[in-house]
């Protein structure tokens, strides 16, 4: 599920995890019924798929260390 910003990411993540769900890695979580969701801010997708391959690598590596995606950390990784 693509999100526009940290507020939307937090809202969706908290709705799933806070209602009997479970956190996982790299923006993935499971709802209380066991359905998996990936909550992905557009800045991550745009950076990973963008023309700057060094920024893409940094953003991807930052994402690997996260459960819920932190937009500020992705933006910092993108900038280098």
DAKAKA-V490190 format. One record per backbone hydrogen bond with DSSP energy under -0.5 kcal/mol. NH is the residue of the N-H (numbers start at 0). CO is the residue of the C=O. If there is no record, write none. Layout:
nh: (NH NH)
co: (CO CO)
This chain:
nh: (2 8 9 10 11 12 13 14 15 16 17 18 19 20 21 23 25 26 27 28 29 30 33 36 38 38 39 39 40 41 43 44 45 46 47 48 49 52 55 56 57 58 59 60 61 62 63 64 64 65 66 70 73 74 75 76 77 78 79)
co: (39 4 5 6 7 8 9 10 11 12 13 15 16 15 29 27 65 66 24 36 21 34 30 28 26 36 0 37 38 2 40 40 41 42 43 44 46 50 51 52 53 54 55 56 57 58 59 60 61 62 67 68 69 70 71 72 73 74 75)
